[in-house]
Amino acid sequence: MEKNKVILHGECMVFPSEIPATATPLLVAKDYLVVADSETTGNYHVVDALEGVNFFRNETGTTFMKNSKPTRIRCVMENRHDAITLEPGAWEFGLQQEYDYFTDSHRVVRD
């Protein structure tokens, strides 16, 4: 996969990355990890937590994943966005931003 390719899943961005040496492992209590919150509808963007899928977070709160098998990013409300399969590799998750011309500022896209 191209190093600068970005996968968009609603307001969530996923792109190939390296796991920083300072990132710490995350324990996942469910069968998925929320990678983009839903502020109003409860339609969280989640990644399936399978054997061979490990999550990390760095000191600034960015979430990373290293997966040795394909896993999916999907929505809790499955009819909102198609699920996308993430091939084995190292991934970073982020949120899209938008520009508000009235306030002359950037902000995170919200649902």
N, CA, C and O atoms as a GROMACS GRO file, in nm:
protein
  444
    1MET      N    1   0.084  -0.118   0.000
    1MET     CA    2   0.000   0.000   0.000
    1MET      C    3   0.089   0.124   0.000
    1MET      O    4   0.196   0.126   0.062
    2GLU      N    5   0.043   0.227  -0.070
    2GLU     CA    6   0.118   0.351  -0.075
    2GLU      C    7   0.129   0.413   0.064
    2GLU      O    8   0.033   0.412   0.141
    3LYS      N    9   0.247   0.467   0.096
    3LYS     CA   10   0.269   0.527   0.227
    3LYS      C   11   0.184   0.650   0.252
    3LYS      O   12   0.148   0.676   0.367
    4ASN      N   13   0.148   0.727   0.148
    4ASN     CA   14   0.071   0.849   0.169
    4ASN      C   15  -0.076   0.833   0.127
    4ASN      O   16  -0.146   0.932   0.107
    5LYS      N   17  -0.123   0.708   0.115
    5LYS     CA   18  -0.263   0.684   0.085
    5LYS      C   19  -0.346   0.699   0.213
    5LYS      O   20  -0.309   0.646   0.317
    6VAL      N   21  -0.457   0.770   0.204
    6VAL     CA   22  -0.546   0.790   0.318
    6VAL      C   23  -0.678   0.720   0.287
    6VAL      O   24  -0.734   0.736   0.178
    7ILE      N   25  -0.726   0.644   0.383
    7ILE     CA   26  -0.857   0.580   0.373
    7ILE      C   27  -0.952   0.663   0.457
    7ILE      O   28  -0.926   0.690   0.574
    8LEU      N   29  -1.064   0.705   0.398
    8LEU     CA   30  -1.163   0.784   0.469
    8LEU      C   31  -1.282   0.696   0.502
    8LEU      O   32  -1.339   0.630   0.414
    9HIS      N   33  -1.320   0.695   0.628
    9HIS     CA   34  -1.438   0.622   0.674
    9HIS      C   35  -1.521   0.722   0.754
    9HIS      O   36  -1.504   0.735   0.875
   10GLY      N   37  -1.611   0.791   0.685
   10GLY     CA   38  -1.682   0.902   0.748
   10GLY      C   39  -1.582   1.008   0.788
   10GLY      O   40  -1.498   1.047   0.707
   11GLU      N   41  -1.589   1.055   0.913
   11GLU     CA   42  -1.494   1.157   0.959
   11GLU      C   43  -1.362   1.097   1.006
   11GLU      O   44  -1.269   1.170   1.041
   12CYS      N   45  -1.353   0.963   1.006
   12CYS     CA   46  -1.230   0.897   1.050
   12CYS      C   47  -1.133   0.880   0.932
   12CYS      O   48  -1.174   0.841   0.823
   13MET      N   49  -1.007   0.910   0.955
   13MET     CA   50  -0.902   0.890   0.856
   13MET      C   51  -0.812   0.777   0.904
   13MET      O   52  -0.781   0.767   1.023
   14VAL      N   53  -0.771   0.691   0.811
   14VAL     CA   54  -0.681   0.581   0.842
   14VAL      C   55  -0.570   0.585   0.738
   14VAL      O   56  -0.597   0.593   0.618
   15PHE      N   57  -0.446   0.579   0.784
   15PHE     CA   58  -0.337   0.578   0.687
   15PHE      C   59  -0.221   0.494   0.737
   15PHE      O   60  -0.201   0.479   0.858
   16PRO      N   61  -0.145   0.436   0.641
   16PRO     CA   62  -0.029   0.356   0.680
   16PRO      C   63   0.067   0.439   0.762
   16PRO      O   64   0.085   0.558   0.737
   17SER      N   65   0.127   0.376   0.861
   17SER     CA   66   0.213   0.449   0.953
   17SER      C   67   0.314   0.353   1.014
   17SER      O   68   0.318   0.235   0.979
   18GLU      N   69   0.392   0.403   1.103
   18GLU     CA   70   0.482   0.324   1.187
   18GLU      C   71   0.434   0.340   1.331
   18GLU      O   72   0.384   0.446   1.367
   19ILE      N   73   0.449   0.239   1.411
   19ILE     CA   74   0.414   0.249   1.552
   19ILE      C   75   0.530   0.320   1.623
   19ILE      O   76   0.642   0.268   1.622
   20PRO      N   77   0.506   0.436   1.684
   20PRO     CA   78   0.615   0.507   1.752
   20PRO      C   79   0.670   0.423   1.868
   20PRO      O   80   0.596   0.350   1.934
   21ALA      N   81   0.798   0.434   1.893
   21ALA     CA   82   0.861   0.361   2.002
   21ALA      C   83   0.802   0.402   2.137
   21ALA      O   84   0.805   0.323   2.232
   22THR      N   85   0.749   0.523   2.146
   22THR     CA   86   0.693   0.572   2.273
   22THR      C   87   0.546   0.534   2.292
   22THR      O   88   0.489   0.561   2.398
   23ALA      N   89   0.484   0.470   2.193
   23ALA     CA   90   0.343   0.433   2.204
   23ALA      C   91   0.327   0.316   2.301
   23ALA      O   92   0.411   0.225   2.305
   24THR      N   93   0.220   0.320   2.378
   24THR     CA   94   0.194   0.214   2.476
   24THR      C   95   0.077   0.128   2.429
   24THR      O   96  -0.016   0.180   2.367
   25PRO      N   97   0.080  -0.002   2.457
   25PRO     CA   98  -0.029  -0.091   2.416
   25PRO      C   99  -0.160  -0.055   2.485
   25PRO      O  100  -0.162  -0.011   2.600
   26LEU      N  101  -0.269  -0.074   2.413
   26LEU     CA  102  -0.404  -0.051   2.467
   26LEU      C  103  -0.470  -0.185   2.493
   26LEU      O  104  -0.462  -0.277   2.411
   27LEU      N  105  -0.535  -0.197   2.606
   27LEU     CA  106  -0.617  -0.314   2.633
   27LEU      C  107  -0.758  -0.286   2.582
   27LEU      O  108  -0.814  -0.180   2.610
   28VAL      N  109  -0.814  -0.378   2.509
   28VAL     CA  110  -0.946  -0.360   2.450
   28VAL      C  111  -1.045  -0.446   2.527
   28VAL      O  112  -1.029  -0.568   2.534
   29ALA      N  113  -1.145  -0.384   2.586
   29ALA     CA  114  -1.240  -0.454   2.671
   29ALA      C  115  -1.356  -0.516   2.592
   29ALA      O  116  -1.425  -0.604   2.644
   30LYS      N  117  -1.378  -0.473   2.470
   30LYS     CA  118  -1.487  -0.525   2.387
   30LYS      C  119  -1.427  -0.599   2.268
   30LYS      O  120  -1.306  -0.620   2.262
   31ASP      N  121  -1.512  -0.637   2.174
   31ASP     CA  122  -1.461  -0.702   2.054
   31ASP      C  123  -1.425  -0.600   1.946
   31ASP      O  124  -1.401  -0.637   1.830
   32TYR      N  125  -1.421  -0.473   1.985
   32TYR     CA  126  -1.379  -0.366   1.894
   32TYR      C  127  -1.322  -0.251   1.975
   32TYR      O  128  -1.342  -0.242   2.096
   33LEU      N  129  -1.250  -0.162   1.905
   33LEU     CA  130  -1.199  -0.039   1.966
   33LEU      C  131  -1.261   0.079   1.892
   33LEU      O  132  -1.259   0.082   1.769
   34VAL      N  133  -1.314   0.176   1.966
   34VAL     CA  134  -1.368   0.298   1.905
   34VAL      C  135  -1.251   0.384   1.860
   34VAL      O  136  -1.166   0.421   1.941
   35VAL      N  137  -1.246   0.416   1.730
   35VAL     CA  138  -1.137   0.500   1.676
   35VAL      C  139  -1.186   0.639   1.637
   35VAL      O  140  -1.105   0.727   1.610
   36ALA      N  141  -1.318   0.659   1.635
   36ALA     CA  142  -1.375   0.792   1.612
   36ALA      C  143  -1.509   0.797   1.684
   36ALA      O  144  -1.600   0.719   1.656
   37ASP      N  145  -1.519   0.889   1.778
   37ASP     CA  146  -1.642   0.904   1.857
   37ASP      C  147  -1.755   0.961   1.773
   37ASP      O  148  -1.732   1.029   1.673
   38SER      N  149  -1.875   0.933   1.816
   38SER     CA  150  -1.993   0.994   1.759
   38SER      C  151  -2.046   1.092   1.862
   38SER      O  152  -2.082   1.052   1.973
   39GLU      N  153  -2.052   1.219   1.827
   39GLU     CA  154  -2.089   1.322   1.923
   39GLU      C  155  -2.239   1.328   1.946
   39GLU      O  156  -2.284   1.372   2.052
   40THR      N  157  -2.319   1.282   1.847
   40THR     CA  158  -2.463   1.301   1.861
   40THR      C  159  -2.544   1.174   1.837
   40THR      O  160  -2.645   1.153   1.905
   41THR      N  161  -2.505   1.090   1.744
   41THR     CA  162  -2.593   0.979   1.702
   41THR      C  163  -2.557   0.844   1.761
   41THR      O  164  -2.637   0.751   1.752
   42GLY      N  165  -2.440   0.830   1.823
   42GLY     CA  166  -2.398   0.700   1.874
   42GLY      C  167  -2.341   0.609   1.767
   42GLY      O  168  -2.319   0.491   1.792
   43ASN      N  169  -2.316   0.664   1.649
   43ASN     CA  170  -2.264   0.585   1.538
   43ASN      C  171  -2.110   0.588   1.537
   43ASN      O  172  -2.049   0.650   1.450
   44TYR      N  173  -2.051   0.522   1.634
   44TYR     CA  174  -1.905   0.521   1.648
   44TYR      C  175  -1.840   0.445   1.534
   44TYR      O  176  -1.895   0.348   1.481
   45HIS      N  177  -1.720   0.491   1.497
   45HIS     CA  178  -1.637   0.418   1.402
   45HIS      C  179  -1.547   0.327   1.485
   45HIS      O  180  -1.478   0.373   1.575
   46VAL      N  181  -1.550   0.198   1.455
   46VAL     CA  182  -1.479   0.099   1.535
   46VAL      C  183  -1.393   0.010   1.447
   46VAL      O  184  -1.419  -0.007   1.328
   47VAL      N  185  -1.291  -0.048   1.509
   47VAL     CA  186  -1.207  -0.147   1.441
   47VAL      C  187  -1.221  -0.276   1.520
   47VAL      O  188  -1.207  -0.278   1.642
   48ASP      N  189  -1.247  -0.385   1.449
   48ASP     CA  190  -1.261  -0.514   1.513
   48ASP      C  191  -1.131  -0.555   1.581
   48ASP      O  192  -1.024  -0.546   1.522
   49ALA      N  193  -1.142  -0.599   1.705
   49ALA     CA  194  -1.026  -0.644   1.783
   49ALA      C  195  -1.020  -0.796   1.775
   49ALA      O  196  -1.095  -0.866   1.843
   50LEU      N  197  -0.932  -0.845   1.691
   50LEU     CA  198  -0.916  -0.988   1.670
   50LEU      C  199  -0.781  -1.032   1.722
   50LEU      O  200  -0.695  -0.950   1.753
   51GLU      N  201  -0.762  -1.162   1.731
   51GLU     CA  202  -0.628  -1.212   1.761
   51GLU      C  203  -0.536  -1.169   1.647
   51GLU      O  204  -0.572  -1.182   1.530
   52GLY      N  205  -0.419  -1.119   1.681
   52GLY     CA  206  -0.327  -1.068   1.579
   52GLY      C  207  -0.346  -0.921   1.547
   52GLY      O  208  -0.279  -0.868   1.458
   53VAL      N  209  -0.436  -0.854   1.619
   53VAL     CA  210  -0.459  -0.710   1.602
   53VAL      C  211  -0.427  -0.643   1.734
   53VAL      O  212  -0.489  -0.673   1.836
   54ASN      N  213  -0.329  -0.553   1.732
   54ASN     CA  214  -0.284  -0.485   1.853
   54ASN      C  215  -0.296  -0.335   1.835
   54ASN      O  216  -0.262  -0.280   1.731
   55PHE      N  217  -0.346  -0.269   1.941
   55PHE     CA  218  -0.367  -0.125   1.939
   55PHE      C  219  -0.269  -0.056   2.033
   55PHE      O  220  -0.227  -0.114   2.133
   56PHE      N  221  -0.232   0.069   1.999
   56PHE     CA  222  -0.136   0.148   2.075
   56PHE      C  223  -0.184   0.292   2.079
   56PHE      O  224  -0.264   0.333   1.995
   57ARG      N  225  -0.136   0.367   2.175
   57ARG     CA  226  -0.165   0.511   2.183
   57ARG      C  227  -0.037   0.581   2.223
   57ARG      O  228   0.036   0.535   2.311
   58ASN      N  229  -0.009   0.694   2.157
   58ASN     CA  230   0.111   0.770   2.192
   58ASN      C  231   0.078   0.879   2.294
   58ASN      O  232  -0.037   0.890   2.337
   59GLU      N  233   0.177   0.957   2.331
   59GLU     CA  234   0.162   1.056   2.437
   59GLU      C  235   0.066   1.170   2.400
   59GLU      O  236   0.018   1.241   2.489
   60THR      N  237   0.038   1.190   2.271
   60THR     CA  238  -0.057   1.294   2.232
   60THR      C  239  -0.199   1.240   2.212
   60THR      O  240  -0.289   1.316   2.177
   61GLY      N  241  -0.218   1.110   2.235
   61GLY     CA  242  -0.351   1.052   2.225
   61GLY      C  243  -0.385   0.991   2.090
   61GLY      O  244  -0.497   0.946   2.070
   62THR      N  245  -0.290   0.989   1.997
   62THR     CA  246  -0.314   0.929   1.867
   62THR      C  247  -0.316   0.777   1.881
   62THR      O  248  -0.234   0.719   1.951
   63THR      N  249  -0.412   0.714   1.814
   63THR     CA  250  -0.427   0.569   1.818
   63THR      C  251  -0.362   0.507   1.696
   63THR      O  252  -0.373   0.558   1.584
   64PHE      N  253  -0.293   0.395   1.718
   64PHE     CA  254  -0.225   0.319   1.614
   64PHE      C  255  -0.268   0.174   1.623
   64PHE      O  256  -0.316   0.129   1.727
   65MET      N  257  -0.252   0.101   1.514
   65MET     CA  258  -0.284  -0.041   1.513
   65MET      C  259  -0.178  -0.115   1.432
   65MET      O  260  -0.133  -0.066   1.329
   66LYS      N  261  -0.141  -0.232   1.479
   66LYS     CA  262  -0.057  -0.324   1.402
   66LYS      C  263  -0.136  -0.452   1.391
   66LYS      O  264  -0.171  -0.513   1.493
   67ASN      N  265  -0.165  -0.494   1.268
   67ASN     CA  266  -0.244  -0.615   1.248
   67ASN      C  267  -0.170  -0.712   1.157
   67ASN      O  268  -0.116  -0.674   1.053
   68SER      N  269  -0.169  -0.838   1.198
   68SER     CA  270  -0.104  -0.942   1.118
   68SER      C  271  -0.204  -1.016   1.031
   68SER      O  272  -0.166  -1.106   0.955
   69LYS      N  273  -0.331  -0.980   1.043
   69LYS     CA  274  -0.436  -1.037   0.958
   69LYS      C  275  -0.534  -0.926   0.924
   69LYS      O  276  -0.542  -0.826   0.995
   70PRO      N  277  -0.609  -0.943   0.814
   70PRO     CA  278  -0.707  -0.840   0.779
   70PRO      C  279  -0.807  -0.817   0.891
   70PRO      O  280  -0.851  -0.912   0.957
   71THR      N  281  -0.843  -0.692   0.912
   71THR     CA  282  -0.948  -0.656   1.009
   71THR      C  283  -1.028  -0.541   0.948
   71THR      O  284  -0.986  -0.481   0.849
   72ARG      N  285  -1.143  -0.511   1.008
   72ARG     CA  286  -1.233  -0.412   0.949
   72ARG      C  287  -1.247  -0.287   1.033
   72ARG      O  288  -1.244  -0.292   1.156
   73ILE      N  289  -1.262  -0.175   0.964
   73ILE     CA  290  -1.314  -0.054   1.028
   73ILE      C  291  -1.459  -0.046   0.980
   73ILE      O  292  -1.488  -0.061   0.862
   74ARG      N  293  -1.548  -0.021   1.076
   74ARG     CA  294  -1.690  -0.020   1.046
   74ARG      C  295  -1.761   0.074   1.142
   74ARG      O  296  -1.699   0.128   1.234
   75CYS      N  297  -1.889   0.092   1.121
   75CYS     CA  298  -1.971   0.172   1.212
   75CYS      C  299  -2.054   0.080   1.298
   75CYS      O  300  -2.091  -0.030   1.256
   76VAL      N  301  -2.084   0.126   1.419
   76VAL     CA  302  -2.173   0.050   1.507
   76VAL      C  303  -2.309   0.035   1.438
   76VAL      O  304  -2.369  -0.072   1.442
   77MET      N  305  -2.356   0.143   1.376
   77MET     CA  306  -2.479   0.136   1.295
   77MET      C  307  -2.435   0.102   1.154
   77MET      O  308  -2.398   0.190   1.076
   78GLU      N  309  -2.438  -0.024   1.121
   78GLU     CA  310  -2.373  -0.074   1.000
   78GLU      C  311  -2.429  -0.020   0.870
   78GLU      O  312  -2.362  -0.029   0.767
   79ASN      N  313  -2.549   0.036   0.870
   79ASN     CA  314  -2.605   0.090   0.747
   79ASN      C  315  -2.556   0.231   0.715
   79ASN      O  316  -2.592   0.286   0.611
   80ARG      N  317  -2.475   0.291   0.802
   80ARG     CA  318  -2.430   0.429   0.782
   80ARG      C  319  -2.311   0.441   0.688
   80ARG      O  320  -2.307   0.531   0.605
   81HIS      N  321  -2.213   0.351   0.700
   81HIS     CA  322  -2.096   0.349   0.612
   81HIS      C  323  -2.062   0.204   0.584
   81HIS      O  324  -2.084   0.117   0.669
   82ASP      N  325  -2.010   0.177   0.466
   82ASP     CA  326  -1.964   0.042   0.436
   82ASP      C  327  -1.842   0.010   0.521
   82ASP      O  328  -1.761   0.097   0.550
   83ALA      N  329  -1.830  -0.115   0.561
   83ALA     CA  330  -1.709  -0.160   0.631
   83ALA      C  331  -1.594  -0.163   0.531
   83ALA      O  332  -1.615  -0.194   0.413
   84ILE      N  333  -1.475  -0.133   0.577
   84ILE     CA  334  -1.355  -0.135   0.493
   84ILE      C  335  -1.255  -0.230   0.558
   84ILE      O  336  -1.229  -0.221   0.678
   85THR      N  337  -1.200  -0.320   0.480
   85THR     CA  338  -1.101  -0.414   0.531
   85THR      C  339  -0.964  -0.348   0.528
   85THR      O  340  -0.921  -0.295   0.425
   86LEU      N  341  -0.896  -0.352   0.642
   86LEU     CA  342  -0.759  -0.300   0.652
   86LEU      C  343  -0.664  -0.420   0.644
   86LEU      O  344  -0.668  -0.510   0.728
   87GLU      N  345  -0.581  -0.420   0.542
   87GLU     CA  346  -0.488  -0.530   0.521
   87GLU      C  347  -0.380  -0.530   0.630
   87GLU      O  348  -0.363  -0.429   0.698
   88PRO      N  349  -0.310  -0.641   0.648
   88PRO     CA  350  -0.204  -0.646   0.750
   88PRO      C  351  -0.103  -0.532   0.732
   88PRO      O  352  -0.064  -0.499   0.620
   89GLY      N  353  -0.064  -0.473   0.844
   89GLY     CA  354   0.032  -0.363   0.841
   89GLY      C  355   0.024  -0.283   0.969
   89GLY      O  356  -0.028  -0.330   1.070
   90ALA      N  357   0.076  -0.161   0.963
   90ALA     CA  358   0.071  -0.067   1.076
   90ALA      C  359  -0.009   0.054   1.029
   90ALA      O  360   0.015   0.106   0.920
   91TRP      N  361  -0.103   0.097   1.112
   91TRP     CA  362  -0.199   0.201   1.074
   91TRP      C  363  -0.209   0.307   1.183
   91TRP      O  364  -0.188   0.281   1.301
   92GLU      N  365  -0.241   0.427   1.140
   92GLU     CA  366  -0.266   0.539   1.231
   92GLU      C  367  -0.407   0.590   1.205
   92GLU      O  368  -0.452   0.593   1.090
   93PHE      N  369  -0.477   0.632   1.311
   93PHE     CA  370  -0.613   0.682   1.299
   93PHE      C  371  -0.616   0.830   1.334
   93PHE      O  372  -0.550   0.874   1.428
   94GLY      N  373  -0.693   0.905   1.259
   94GLY     CA  374  -0.709   1.047   1.284
   94GLY      C  375  -0.850   1.091   1.248
   94GLY      O  376  -0.931   1.009   1.204
   95LEU      N  377  -0.878   1.219   1.265
   95LEU     CA  378  -1.008   1.275   1.234
   95LEU      C  379  -0.994   1.384   1.129
   95LEU      O  380  -0.902   1.465   1.134
   96GLN      N  381  -1.087   1.384   1.034
   96GLN     CA  382  -1.086   1.488   0.932
   96GLN      C  383  -1.115   1.623   0.997
   96GLN      O  384  -1.182   1.632   1.099
   97GLN      N  385  -1.062   1.727   0.935
   97GLN     CA  386  -1.089   1.862   0.982
   97GLN      C  387  -1.157   1.941   0.871
   97GLN      O  388  -1.144   1.910   0.753
   98GLU      N  389  -1.229   2.043   0.912
   98GLU     CA  390  -1.295   2.133   0.818
   98GLU      C  391  -1.260   2.276   0.854
   98GLU      O  392  -1.222   2.306   0.968
   99TYR      N  393  -1.272   2.363   0.756
   99TYR     CA  394  -1.241   2.504   0.778
   99TYR      C  395  -1.371   2.583   0.788
   99TYR      O  396  -1.458   2.570   0.702
  100ASP      N  397  -1.384   2.664   0.892
  100ASP     CA  398  -1.500   2.750   0.912
  100ASP      C  399  -1.461   2.892   0.870
  100ASP      O  400  -1.382   2.958   0.938
  101TYR      N  401  -1.516   2.937   0.758
  101TYR     CA  402  -1.481   3.069   0.706
  101TYR      C  403  -1.534   3.183   0.793
  101TYR      O  404  -1.478   3.293   0.792
  102PHE      N  405  -1.641   3.158   0.867
  102PHE     CA  406  -1.697   3.262   0.952
  102PHE      C  407  -1.610   3.290   1.074
  102PHE      O  408  -1.597   3.405   1.118
  103THR      N  409  -1.549   3.184   1.129
  103THR     CA  410  -1.462   3.203   1.247
  103THR      C  411  -1.315   3.201   1.210
  103THR      O  412  -1.229   3.219   1.296
  104ASP      N  413  -1.285   3.178   1.081
  104ASP     CA  414  -1.147   3.171   1.033
  104ASP      C  415  -1.066   3.069   1.115
  104ASP      O  416  -0.957   3.099   1.164
  105SER      N  417  -1.124   2.947   1.128
  105SER     CA  418  -1.057   2.844   1.208
  105SER      C  419  -1.086   2.705   1.154
  105SER      O  420  -1.182   2.683   1.081
  106HIS      N  421  -1.000   2.611   1.194
  106HIS     CA  422  -1.019   2.470   1.162
  106HIS      C  423  -1.084   2.402   1.281
  106HIS      O  424  -1.064   2.441   1.396
  107ARG      N  425  -1.163   2.298   1.252
  107ARG     CA  426  -1.222   2.218   1.359
  107ARG      C  427  -1.239   2.075   1.308
  107ARG      O  428  -1.241   2.049   1.188
  108VAL      N  429  -1.251   1.984   1.403
  108VAL     CA  430  -1.270   1.842   1.371
  108VAL      C  431  -1.410   1.824   1.315
  108VAL      O  432  -1.506   1.881   1.367
  109VAL      N  433  -1.422   1.744   1.208
  109VAL     CA  434  -1.552   1.712   1.151
  109VAL      C  435  -1.632   1.633   1.254
  109VAL      O  436  -1.578   1.544   1.319
  110ARG      N  437  -1.759   1.665   1.268
  110ARG     CA  438  -1.847   1.597   1.364
  110ARG      C  439  -1.969   1.545   1.292
  110ARG      O  440  -2.012   1.598   1.190
  111ASP      N  441  -2.026   1.438   1.350
  111ASP     CA  442  -2.150   1.387   1.290
  111ASP      C  443  -2.272   1.447   1.356
  111ASP      O  444  -2.385   1.415   1.318
   0.00000   0.00000   0.00000
